[in-house]
Amino acid sequence: MILLNSQVGNYIISNGRRYSYFAGNNYLGLAGDERIKAAVIRAVEKYGVNFSASRHTTGTADIHLELEKALAYFKGKDDAVVFASGYQGNSILLEVLRGRYSTLFIDQSAHASILAAIPSDVTGVIFYNHCDADHLDQLLESSTGSDPLVITDGIFPLTGEIAPLDRIYPVVRRHHGILVVDDAHATGILGDTGKGTPEYFGLTGDENIHQTETMSKALGGYGGFISGSRALTSLIRERSATYQASTALPPPIAAAGIASLRILGENPGLRLQLLETAWYLRKEIAGMGYRTTDYRTPIIPVIFDASEKARGLSLFLEQNGVIAPFMNYPVRKEMHQIRIALSVSHTEEQVSQLLDLLKKWKKKNESS
Ligand SMILES: Cc1ncc(COP(=O)(O)O)c(C=O)c1O
C-alpha cells in the first residue's frame, strides 16, 4: 500500500520521498486544482463540512440543486441527481428500473459495483464474454421472452478497454432491451464534449441507454450522478432506497463538482491533449514488446503471465521514484498487471522517465 503524505497530483510525497505518480484516476489533473480547492473552502465556510442527513428526509441544499443543474447542462439532459458515491449509482439505477427488466446480462469483467447492484429479487443473471457482442446476441436469442437489461463498464478501469457499444447496442435493441453503461472512467474523457462512451460512439440522446457516472475521477471531486429525463430523476428521488436512506453528498464536495464542470467547459482541449499523450505512451510501451491494450484511453496496463513479474516491475519503478501500482483489485483477479494512469498534468519529462525505466527493466528481464 502506498502511504500518501500529500495531495494527489503528478507528483506525490510518500514517507518523505517525492515520487512521479502514475496511479489513481486524476486524468485531468483536477484533484488538486487551486480553483476547485478555493471553491471547496468557500463552501466549507458557508455550509460546514457535512449535510449530516439524507436529502429525502431533511431537505436539499441549494448547492446540490446548482450542481444538478450544471450536470444536466453538461450532459444535455433534462435533469441530473447526485448522491454520495459513484459506487451507489448502479444500485440506484437497477433499483428504479426494476419494473422494466426481468433478466440482467452483465459483462463478465464488470466492475464490483455492478455486481453489488444486482437486486436480490432478480433471479435471471447471465454473464456474457467480455466485450463480446456476438456472445451477448446468442444469450439474448436463447432467452427470448425476458425483458433484458444489459450492463457494462464504458471504459474498463484496469485495462483501459472501451466497451464496443457500437456492436453491443444494436444487439440490445434488437432484443428490445435497455443498456446501462457504468461510465465512471469515461466522464469528462470520451466523446466530442466529454459526455462519455455513448457520445464516443455517437449514441447520445437515446432513451434506452443510461449512464451511471462519478465526479471522483476525471472531474477531480467526489460523488455519483445519473442524468436523464425528469421522469427518471423523479423516480430516483421518490423510489430509490439507496438515494433516500443515505447521507447527501457533502456541500463542499458539491462545490468542487460545480467548479470542475466550469473548468471542463472552458478547457475542451484538456482531454484531447490527455488522449494524445496517452496514445503516444501506449504505442511506445507496446513498441518495447510489453503486452498492453489498444485503446485511446488514459489507462495503460502492462500485462504479464505471472504476478511476480508485474510486482517486480512495479517495485523497480517505485525504487526509481515512479509509482505505477501492481493491481490487486476485486475485479479480474486472473490478470497480472501494473496499471499506468496518465494525467494531462504529467510533464514530458515524467513520461520520458517512465519510458526509460520501462526500457531498462525490459532489458534486464527480457524473457517477460
Ligand atoms: C467502473 C467503476 N464504477 C464505479 C466506481 C465507483 O466510483 P466511486 O469511486 O466514485 O464511488 C469505480 C471506481 O473505482 C469504477 O472503476
The ligand as an SDF file (V2000), in Angstrom:
LIG
                    3D

 16 16  0  0  0  0  0  0  0  0999 V2000
  -16.1460    1.1870  -13.2450 C   0  0  0  0  0  0  0  0  0  0  0  0
  -16.3410    1.8460  -11.9150 C   0  0  0  0  0  0  0  0  0  0  0  0
  -17.5740    2.0740  -11.4870 N   0  0  0  0  0  0  0  0  0  0  0  0
  -17.8090    2.6710  -10.3130 C   0  0  0  0  0  0  0  0  0  0  0  0
  -16.7830    3.0620   -9.4940 C   0  0  0  0  0  0  0  0  0  0  0  0
  -17.0820    3.7160   -8.1880 C   0  0  0  0  0  0  0  0  0  0  0  0
  -16.9410    5.0980   -8.2670 O   0  0  0  0  0  0  0  0  0  0  0  0
  -16.5650    5.9490   -6.9900 P   0  0  0  0  0  0  0  0  0  0  0  0
  -15.1870    5.5210   -6.5860 O   0  0  0  0  0  0  0  0  0  0  0  0
  -16.6280    7.3410   -7.4450 O   0  0  0  0  0  0  0  0  0  0  0  0
  -17.5450    5.6140   -5.9230 O   0  0  0  0  0  0  0  0  0  0  0  0
  -15.4690    2.8310   -9.8850 C   0  0  0  0  0  0  0  0  0  0  0  0
  -14.3640    3.2540   -9.0110 C   0  0  0  0  0  0  0  0  0  0  0  0
  -13.2850    2.7950   -8.9920 O   0  0  0  0  0  0  0  0  0  0  0  0
  -15.2410    2.1990  -11.1250 C   0  0  0  0  0  0  0  0  0  0  0  0
  -13.9940    1.9390  -11.5490 O   0  0  0  0  0  0  0  0  0  0  0  0
  1  2  1  0
  2  3  1  0
  2 15  2  0
  3  4  2  0
  4  5  1  0
  5  6  1  0
  5 12  2  0
  6  7  1  0
  7  8  1  0
  8  9  2  0
  8 10  1  0
  8 11  1  0
 12 13  1  0
 12 15  1  0
 13 14  2  0
 15 16  1  0
M  END
$$$$
